[in-house]
Amino acid sequence: MTSDRAVAVVGFEHAPHVRRTDGTTNGVEMLMPCFHRLYDELGLQQTDIGFWCSGSSDYLAGRAFSFISAIDSIGAVPPINESHVEMDAAWALYEAYIKILTGEVETALVYGFGKSSAGTLRRVLALQTDPYSVAPLWPDSVSIAGLQARLGLDANKWTAEQMAQVALESMTAAGRTDSEKPAKSIDELLERPYFADPLRRHDIAPITDGASAIVLAAGDRARELRENPAWITGIEHRIETPVLGARDLTTSPSTAASASAATGGDAGSIEIAEIHAPFTHQQLILTEAIGLGDRTKVNPSGGPLAANPMFSAGLERIGFAARHIFDGSAQRVLAHATSGPALQQNLVAVLEGRS
């Protein structure tokens, strides 16, 4: 989607990426420091925000309307204009982006949070599957990804060496060790035991508690808040069938369609891409679907394989990509977010710097 009204990312903060926290599942403890760092950095107050939108999950938090509790981190007075999506907060950003395009508000704050350590995450995520034919079988998320990886390996779409290369690059970028000795080579990774054949632990994103927040602003307001705003020049999301047997799990046509719309068909000029791939083979699927070449640096943050806070990791991809615009290290970047089993739903955003 494109529009004549310019909207930009002007601020991004995230909570520490940790395996476990002692706080409650409502996210307030993780969100409030993010909000206050954004206020301080941008010179904003709570009352300067025109619209709030969040992404989280009731079934991850273990309570109905869990996002209501998180509003404590915003403050109830004065009354606020607020909304919520029951999925990764990248889709909350999409809603906030549309809200600004309507002209109703000039600024929006988008946030996402999830405490994955609160339950058995991989089993809980089975609730994202089709409620009639798949969810009653309780397939955990790693097993579904393992089926996807095996299909690709057997079809010669990718190799175990390519999967290990993705993991090694993520470890190098972010220093992830997975409580093991850091790997120095692909061969060393391939010697490690399987966790769920054909996946090894380094092929799987770690369970991570976390939260993040992004501030959006329109036109002149964005220029007032940030010297180098990251302008959203394209954003699109598509969805595929939840029936796993009805689609080719080794490709991602929804990502391809979203990327084509967001980039205008020009993926070759993307300098940095932050890809939301919770499994190594999924990064291979996504880079091909988007059409990224060797000139594009993928996941310099380490990506979800370094830290994967549920319902916040996709929003973080947009934030980490935007930071390259903020500091002038890139002028055209891309961010991708996914939700649902085996890359069912995908969002692609392109951000650019302007003089």
C-alpha positions as CSV (number, residue, x, y, z in Angstrom):
1,M,0.0,0.0,0.0
2,T,1.2,3.5,-0.8
3,S,-0.2,7.0,-0.2
4,D,0.6,10.6,-0.9
5,R,0.8,11.3,2.8
6,A,4.2,10.6,4.2
7,V,4.5,8.5,7.3
8,A,7.8,7.6,9.0
9,V,9.2,5.6,11.8
10,V,10.8,8.1,14.2
11,G,11.6,6.1,17.3
12,F,12.3,2.5,18.3
13,E,13.1,0.8,21.7
14,H,13.0,-2.7,22.9
15,A,13.2,-4.5,26.3
16,P,16.2,-6.7,27.0
17,H,16.0,-10.1,25.3
18,V,16.0,-12.7,28.1
19,R,15.1,-16.3,28.4
20,R,12.9,-15.8,31.4
21,T,11.6,-12.9,33.5
22,D,10.0,-12.9,37.0
23,G,7.3,-10.4,36.1
24,T,3.7,-11.0,35.3
25,T,2.4,-11.8,31.8
26,N,0.8,-8.4,31.2
27,G,4.0,-6.8,29.8
28,V,3.8,-3.6,31.9
29,E,7.3,-4.2,33.5
30,M,8.8,-4.6,30.1
31,L,6.9,-1.9,28.3
32,M,7.2,1.1,30.6
33,P,11.0,1.5,30.3
34,C,10.6,1.4,26.5
35,F,8.0,4.1,26.5
36,H,10.0,6.4,28.8
37,R,13.2,6.0,26.7
38,L,11.1,7.0,23.6
39,Y,9.6,10.0,25.4
40,D,13.1,11.1,26.5
41,E,14.7,10.6,23.1
42,L,12.0,12.3,21.1
43,G,11.0,14.9,23.6
44,L,7.4,13.6,23.8
45,Q,4.8,13.2,26.5
46,Q,2.1,10.7,26.7
47,T,-0.4,13.3,25.6
48,D,1.5,13.9,22.4
49,I,0.5,10.5,21.1
50,G,-2.6,10.5,18.9
51,F,-3.2,6.8,18.6
52,W,-2.0,3.7,20.4
53,C,-2.0,0.2,18.9
54,S,-0.7,-3.0,20.4
55,G,0.0,-6.6,19.5
56,S,-0.1,-9.5,21.9
57,S,-1.8,-12.8,22.6
58,D,-4.4,-13.9,25.1
59,Y,-3.5,-17.5,24.8
60,L,0.2,-16.7,25.4
61,A,-0.6,-14.6,28.4
62,G,-3.2,-17.1,29.7
63,R,-6.0,-14.6,30.2
64,A,-8.8,-13.1,28.2
65,F,-8.4,-9.5,27.0
66,S,-4.8,-9.5,28.3
67,F,-4.0,-6.4,26.4
68,I,-6.3,-4.4,28.7
69,S,-3.8,-5.0,31.6
70,A,-1.0,-3.7,29.4
71,I,-2.7,-0.4,29.1
72,D,-1.5,0.3,32.6
73,S,1.8,1.1,31.0
74,I,0.2,3.9,29.0
75,G,-1.9,5.4,31.8
76,A,-5.7,5.8,31.6
77,V,-5.8,9.5,32.1
78,P,-6.5,11.4,30.0
79,P,-8.6,9.0,27.9
80,I,-6.7,7.5,24.9
81,N,-7.4,6.4,21.4
82,E,-6.4,2.7,21.5
83,S,-6.6,-0.5,19.5
84,H,-5.2,-4.0,19.5
85,V,-4.4,-6.9,17.2
86,E,-4.2,-10.5,18.4
87,M,-0.9,-11.2,16.5
88,D,2.6,-9.8,16.1
89,A,2.7,-6.1,16.6
90,A,4.0,-5.5,13.1
91,W,0.3,-5.8,12.2
92,A,-0.5,-3.2,14.8
93,L,2.0,-1.0,13.1
94,Y,0.1,-1.5,9.8
95,E,-3.2,-0.5,11.6
96,A,-1.5,2.6,13.0
97,Y,0.0,3.5,9.6
98,I,-3.5,3.4,8.1
99,K,-4.8,5.5,11.0
100,I,-2.3,8.2,10.2
101,L,-3.0,8.0,6.5
102,T,-6.7,8.9,7.2
103,G,-5.5,12.2,8.6
104,E,-7.2,11.6,12.0
105,V,-3.9,11.7,13.9
106,E,-0.3,12.9,13.4
107,T,1.5,10.4,15.7
108,A,1.0,6.9,16.9
109,L,2.8,4.6,19.3
110,V,2.9,0.9,18.5
111,Y,4.0,-1.8,20.9
112,G,4.1,-5.5,21.3
113,F,4.9,-7.9,24.1
114,G,5.1,-11.5,25.0
115,K,6.3,-13.6,27.9
116,S,7.1,-16.9,26.2
117,S,8.5,-18.4,29.4
118,A,5.2,-18.3,31.1
119,G,4.0,-21.6,29.6
120,T,4.9,-24.4,27.2
121,L,5.4,-22.1,24.2
122,R,5.7,-24.6,21.4
123,R,2.6,-26.4,22.5
124,V,0.7,-23.1,23.1
125,L,1.4,-22.1,19.5
126,A,-0.6,-25.1,18.3
127,L,-3.6,-22.9,19.0
128,Q,-2.7,-20.8,15.9
129,T,-3.5,-23.8,13.7
130,D,-6.9,-24.7,12.2
131,P,-9.2,-25.3,15.2
132,Y,-11.1,-28.2,13.6
133,S,-8.6,-30.4,11.8
134,V,-5.1,-29.5,13.2
135,A,-5.3,-27.9,16.6
136,P,-6.9,-31.0,18.3
137,L,-3.8,-33.0,17.3
138,W,-1.6,-30.5,19.3
139,P,1.3,-30.3,16.9
140,D,4.0,-28.2,18.4
141,S,5.5,-25.4,16.3
142,V,9.0,-27.0,16.1
143,S,7.4,-30.2,14.7
144,I,5.5,-28.3,12.0
145,A,8.7,-26.4,11.1
146,G,10.6,-29.8,11.0
147,L,8.1,-31.1,8.5
148,Q,8.6,-28.0,6.4
149,A,12.4,-28.3,6.6
150,R,12.2,-32.0,5.6
151,L,10.1,-31.3,2.6
152,G,12.6,-28.7,1.4
153,L,15.6,-31.0,2.0
154,D,14.0,-33.9,0.2
155,A,13.1,-31.7,-2.7
156,N,16.6,-30.3,-2.9
157,K,15.3,-26.8,-2.3
158,W,18.0,-26.2,0.3
159,T,20.7,-28.2,2.1
160,A,21.7,-28.8,5.8
161,E,24.8,-26.8,5.0
162,Q,22.8,-23.8,3.9
163,M,20.7,-24.0,7.1
164,A,23.8,-24.2,9.2
165,Q,25.3,-21.2,7.4
166,V,22.2,-19.1,8.3
167,A,22.6,-20.1,12.0
168,L,26.4,-19.3,11.9
169,E,25.8,-15.9,10.5
170,S,23.1,-15.2,13.2
171,M,25.4,-16.3,15.9
172,T,28.3,-14.2,14.6
173,A,26.0,-11.1,14.4
174,A,24.5,-11.4,17.8
175,G,26.9,-13.6,19.8
176,R,24.2,-16.3,20.5
177,T,25.7,-19.4,22.0
178,D,22.5,-21.3,23.1
179,S,24.3,-22.3,26.3
180,E,26.8,-24.2,24.2
181,K,30.3,-23.4,23.1
182,P,30.2,-20.9,20.2
183,A,30.5,-22.6,16.9
184,K,33.3,-21.6,14.6
185,S,32.3,-23.5,11.4
186,I,29.4,-25.1,9.6
187,D,30.9,-28.5,10.1
188,E,31.0,-28.0,13.8
189,L,27.3,-27.1,13.8
190,L,26.4,-30.1,11.7
191,E,28.1,-32.4,14.2
192,R,25.6,-31.4,16.9
193,P,22.6,-33.7,17.6
194,Y,19.2,-33.2,16.3
195,F,16.5,-31.6,18.4
196,A,13.6,-32.5,16.1
197,D,15.0,-34.1,12.9
198,P,16.1,-32.4,10.7
199,L,16.3,-29.4,13.0
200,R,19.1,-28.9,15.5
201,R,18.9,-26.4,18.3
202,H,20.7,-23.7,16.3
203,D,18.1,-24.0,13.6
204,I,15.4,-23.0,16.1
205,A,14.7,-19.5,17.5
206,P,15.3,-19.4,21.3
207,I,12.3,-18.9,23.7
208,T,12.5,-15.2,24.6
209,D,10.6,-12.8,26.8
210,G,10.5,-9.3,25.5
211,A,8.7,-6.2,24.3
212,S,9.2,-3.4,21.9
213,A,7.7,0.0,20.8
214,I,7.8,2.2,17.8
215,V,6.7,5.8,17.2
216,L,5.2,6.8,13.9
217,A,4.7,10.3,12.7
218,A,3.4,12.1,9.6
219,G,5.1,14.7,7.4
220,D,6.5,17.7,9.1
221,R,5.9,16.2,12.5
222,A,8.2,13.4,11.7
223,R,10.9,15.8,10.7
224,E,10.5,17.7,14.0
225,L,11.0,14.5,16.0
226,R,13.9,12.9,14.0
227,E,16.6,14.3,11.8
228,N,16.6,11.3,9.6
229,P,13.1,9.7,9.7
230,A,12.6,6.2,8.2
231,W,9.9,6.9,5.7
232,I,7.5,4.0,5.0
233,T,7.4,4.0,1.2
234,G,5.7,0.6,0.8
235,I,3.9,-1.8,3.1
236,E,1.8,-4.9,2.3
237,H,0.6,-8.1,4.0
238,R,-1.0,-11.3,2.7
239,I,-2.3,-14.5,4.1
240,E,-2.3,-18.1,3.0
241,T,-4.6,-21.0,3.8
242,P,-4.3,-22.5,7.4
243,V,-4.6,-25.9,5.9
244,L,-1.0,-27.1,5.9
245,G,-1.6,-29.8,3.3
246,A,-3.2,-27.4,0.9
247,R,-0.1,-25.3,0.2
248,D,3.5,-25.8,-0.8
249,L,5.4,-25.3,2.5
250,T,8.7,-24.9,0.7
251,T,7.7,-21.6,-0.9
252,S,6.0,-18.4,0.4
253,P,3.8,-16.8,-2.3
254,S,2.2,-14.5,0.3
255,T,5.7,-13.1,1.0
256,A,6.5,-12.8,-2.7
257,A,3.3,-10.9,-3.3
258,S,3.8,-8.6,-0.3
259,A,7.4,-7.9,-1.3
260,S,6.5,-7.1,-4.9
261,A,3.8,-4.6,-3.8
262,A,6.0,-3.0,-1.1
263,T,9.2,-2.7,-3.1
264,G,7.5,-1.8,-6.4
265,G,9.3,-4.8,-7.9
266,D,12.7,-3.3,-7.0
267,A,14.2,-5.6,-4.3
268,G,17.7,-5.2,-5.8
269,S,18.3,-1.8,-4.2
270,I,17.5,-3.0,-0.7
271,E,20.7,-2.5,1.4
272,I,19.6,-4.0,4.7
273,A,16.8,-6.6,5.2
274,E,15.5,-7.7,8.6
275,I,13.8,-11.0,8.1
276,H,11.5,-12.6,10.7
277,A,12.5,-16.2,10.2
278,P,12.2,-18.3,13.5
279,F,13.9,-21.2,11.8
280,T,17.0,-21.3,9.6
281,H,15.3,-22.9,6.6
282,Q,12.6,-20.2,6.7
283,Q,15.1,-17.5,6.1
284,L,16.1,-19.3,2.9
285,I,12.5,-19.5,1.9
286,L,11.9,-15.8,2.6
287,T,15.0,-14.3,1.0
288,E,14.1,-16.2,-2.2
289,A,10.5,-15.1,-2.0
290,I,11.4,-11.4,-1.5
291,G,14.1,-11.6,-4.2
292,L,17.0,-10.5,-2.2
293,G,20.5,-10.7,-3.8
294,D,24.0,-10.9,-2.5
295,R,24.2,-7.1,-2.2
296,T,21.6,-7.1,0.6
297,K,22.8,-7.6,4.2
298,V,20.3,-9.9,5.9
299,N,19.6,-9.7,9.7
300,P,22.7,-7.7,10.9
301,S,20.8,-7.7,14.3
302,G,21.1,-11.4,14.5
303,G,17.4,-11.8,13.7
304,P,14.9,-14.1,15.5
305,L,17.5,-16.8,15.7
306,A,19.3,-14.6,18.2
307,A,16.1,-13.5,20.1
308,N,12.5,-14.2,19.3
309,P,10.1,-12.4,21.7
310,M,6.7,-13.6,20.6
311,F,4.3,-11.0,19.2
312,S,7.1,-8.5,19.3
313,A,9.8,-10.0,17.0
314,G,8.1,-8.8,13.8
315,L,7.8,-5.3,15.1
316,E,11.4,-5.4,16.1
317,R,12.5,-6.2,12.5
318,I,10.9,-2.9,11.5
319,G,12.6,-1.1,14.3
320,F,16.1,-2.6,13.7
321,A,15.8,-1.8,10.0
322,A,14.7,1.8,10.7
323,R,17.8,2.4,12.9
324,H,20.0,2.1,9.8
325,I,18.0,5.0,8.3
326,F,18.3,7.0,11.6
327,D,22.1,6.7,11.7
328,G,22.6,7.1,7.9
329,S,24.2,3.7,7.4
330,A,21.6,2.8,4.8
331,Q,19.0,4.6,2.6
332,R,16.7,1.8,1.6
333,V,15.9,-1.1,3.9
334,L,13.3,-3.8,4.2
335,A,11.6,-5.5,7.1
336,H,9.5,-8.7,7.2
337,A,7.2,-10.1,9.8
338,T,5.4,-13.4,10.0
339,S,2.6,-14.9,12.1
340,G,0.9,-18.3,12.2
341,P,2.3,-21.8,11.5
342,A,4.9,-22.4,8.7
343,L,4.9,-18.8,7.4
344,Q,1.1,-18.6,7.0
345,Q,0.9,-14.8,7.2
346,N,3.5,-12.3,6.0
347,L,4.1,-8.6,6.1
348,V,6.8,-6.7,4.2
349,A,7.6,-3.0,4.7
350,V,10.1,-0.8,2.9
351,L,11.7,2.2,4.7
352,E,13.8,4.9,3.0
353,G,15.7,7.9,4.0
354,R,15.2,11.3,2.4
355,S,17.2,14.5,2.3
